[in-house]
Every structure is written in C-alpha cells, then in structure tokens.
Amino acid sequence: MNDISTLNGDYPQVTLIDHPMVQHKLSILRNKDTSSKQFKELVKELAMFAGYEATRHFKLEPVEIETPLCKMTSQTLKGRKVAVVPILRAGLGMVEGILELIPAARVGHIGIYRDPQTHLPVEYYCKLPEDINTREVLIVDPMLATGGSATAAIDFIKARNVPSEQIRLLVIIAAPEGIKKVVEADPDVKIFTCAIDDYLNDHAYIVPGLGDAGDRIFGTK
C-alpha cells in the first residue's frame, strides 16, 4: 500500500493517520468475515480518530474554572462551530463517531450515487445547515475512490459561500486517483485518511480496499 511520499506529486493537503490502533482496526475492517455489527462499530471508531486529526487546528482560549480543590485557568474551544456532512449513504456510518467528539456539531446530508456505467456522481439530495458558511465543515465518507462524489460534495458546499479553507474531507480509505482528483479540483481542501491504498480496479473499486462500505455497514448487497 501507498504512503504520501509514494504518491505522484507532492500533496501536503493530505494527512495520513498511521496510529497503531488505527492500523489494527483497519485490518479487522478489511477482513471479509467481519460482521456488519462490528464493521459499523469500527467505522465509528475510525471516524473519531480522523476527527481528532481534522480538529487539531482548532484554537483555544483561557477560561476560569473551579475544581474540587481550587480555582484555575483552563482552556476551552474558541468560538468554533462545526457542521458534519456525510455523503449518503455510507457516510452516515461515520457521523456518530464525529458527534461523540463534537456533540454540538450540526449535521447536513448530501445524497450522491455513482452511475454504474459512467462512474460519474449523480446528486439526488442536499440539505445543509442554513448557517453553514459560518462553520468548519467536515465532509465524511468511508471511501475516496474516483473522487467524483467528494469533489461534487465540496462544490455543493462551496456554492453556499463556504471558503475552501473551512472544508475538510475525512475518509477511512483513499485511492491515489481520488486524492489526485480532489487536490487538483481544490488544493485548499484538506484530506484526512486512515489508509492510502494501491489503485482502482476496472469497476472503480479501491484495491485492496474493503468492498462496498455502504453494503457492509447496512448489511445489504
């Protein structure tokens, strides 16, 4: 499998989350014998790891609190509002993990499916918070394959006057082709991924990948 240094070109926009626990959970996630229940739990857990990294840049400000022992100056987030936007349907599996990390985040939804013949994205639903342009936006989708759905989702959000610098794409597995497409479409959008796999096959599936994330999350075929 790839790391960032082996990708074609230099992509400082990409953060590879290579924590040992992430790699361990990925191994179970990829296994074809992993149950749908466990698969969903792992997607949630990996989403939280990605969320930690994607929010590392958040600013803090001092606040006075009182512990059971004394008063002290502690730190709290400085006026940061967040929107989590899953790409339906597989992205829904990552939302709960992000909300455990950021309970006050608003949730939008973007419905896109990939045409089985052309592999191009087709929009069927888009509902976002009214104040999304004032928020940090975390787009979540387990797989970044061709990059078509991700770039379409980014375009929908930017059309609501959200600056590219406020948009972050969180995925579990990425293909080099998808990374290249997203970065070339908008180099200011940051990508966070738990793995960078080898390539896309003739059916635009990530190899070695984990199969169809939506089917494995929801137990469908």
N, C-alpha and C positions, 0 to 999 in steps of 0.2 A: 504494500500500500504506500501511498504517497505521503510526504510531508511538504510543508510550504516551500522548502528550498528546492524541491524537485519539480515544482510546477513550472510551466512555461511562463516566463516573465516574473516580475517581482510584484507580489501582492501584499503590501503592508496593511491593507484593509482587512486581511483575514487573520483571525485568532484561532489557533488550533488548541483545543482544551485537552491536553495529554496527561491529565492527572491519573495516577494508577487506578483509583477507584472507577474513573470513567472508562478506562480501557477494560477493566474487569467486567463492568456492567454491559459494555458493548459486546463482549464475547458471548454473554448469555443472550442478549437481544438478537444477535445474528443467528443463533442456533435455530434450525428449522423445527426442532422439537420443543421449543419454549412455548408454553401455553399462552393463550390470548390474555388471561388474567395477569400473568407475570409480565408479559410483554407490555401491557398498559402501565403497570407499576414502574417498570424500568424506563419507559418513555417519560413518565412524570419525573422520576428522579434525575434523569439526564437533562431534562429541561431546566431543572433547578440549578444544576452545575453550570449550564450555559447562561442562565440568568445571573448568577454570581459574577461571571466574567463580563457580561454585557452591561452591568451596572457599576463596574469598578470605577468609572469616571465620575460618578455622582459626587457632588460637593457636600461638605458638612458644615455645620455652624454650631457654635457653643450654646449650651443650654444649662441652666442651673437646676439641679435636682437634689433630692434628699434621700439618701439610702437609709436603711435601718440604723446606721451608725453615725452618719454625719452628712453635711451638705457638701456638694462637689460640683465641678463643672464637667459636664459630659458632652457628647456630640450627637447631633441629630441631622437628618437629611435637610438640606437647604431648599425648601420650596420646589421639590421635584415632583411633577405629575407624570404619570405613565399610562400608556394605552398598550394593551396586548392585543395583537390582531392575528388570529390563526387563519391560515389558508385551509379552507374546508376541503376534505373532511378530516384528513389525518392530523392537521394542525391542532385540532381540538384536544388531542391526547397530550399536548404539551402545556395547555393553558393552566391546569390545576397546579402544576409544579411552579409556574411563574407566580400565580396568585398566592401560594404559600409563602413565597419570598416577598411579594409586594401586594398585600391584601387590598390596598386602596386603589389598585390599578383598575381602569375602565377596560372593558372588553369589546372590541369590534369584531366583525366577521367578513371575510372575503371568500366568495364561492367561485372557484375556478376548477375546471376539469381539463384534462389533456385529451385532445382529439386522438383516438387510437390510430387513425390513418396518417394524419399530418404531424402528430406530436406537438401541435401548437396549442397554447392556452385559450380556453373559451370561458368568458365570465358569465355567471348566472346569478350572482348575488353580491351585494356590497352594502354593508351597514356599519358606519363608524361613529364614534362619539362626536357630538357637534363641536366640541372644543379641541378636536384632535390636533389642530395646528399649534396649540399651546403645550403639547405633551411630547415626551420622549416616546417613540413608537417602537415596540418590539414585535416584529413580524415573526411568527413561529410556524415551522413546517418540518417534520422529521427528515425529509429528503430534499436535497438540492441536486436535481438530476440535470435536465437540459438547461434549467434556469429560466424557462419561459414563464412558469407560474410566478416565480419570485419577482422577476422584472415587471410583470404585469401588476402584481400587488403593490410594488414600490411606486409604479406610475399612478395607480388609483389613489394612493395616499398623498403623493406629491401634488396631485390635482386638487387636494383640499388645502393647499398652501402650507404643507409641512416641509420645512427645509430638509435636504438630504442628510445634513449633519445630525438631525434628530431621529433618523431612521436606523435601526439595527435589525439584521436578519439572523435569527437563531435557528440552527438546524442540528440534526444529530449526525447525519452522514452526508457528505458532499462529493460530487464528482468534479474533476478538474474542469470539464466542459461547462458545468453550471457556474462554478466560481468565475471562470473567464467571462461568461456572458453577463453576469451581474456587475462585475467590476468594470467591464467595458461600457455597459449601459449607464452606470453612475459610479464613478470612482470614490465618491464621498460617503457612500453607504458602507457601514462596517458589517462584516460577516463573522459569526461565531459558530464553530463546528466542532463536534467531538471526534470526527474522523474525516480524512480525505482519501477516498477510495481510488481504484485504478483507472476505470473508464466506464463509458456507457456501451451496452451491447446494442444489437440491431433493433431491439424493441425499446430502446431508451431507458433500460433498467440499469441501475448502478451495480457494478461488479467490483468486489464480491457482494456488497450490499447486504440486504436482509429481506428481500422480496418486496411485496406491496405493503407499505406501512399501514395504510388505511384498513386493508383486509385483516391484517394481523391484530390491529388494535380492536376492531369491532367484530371480529370473528366471522367475516364474510368472505366470499370467494369471487 
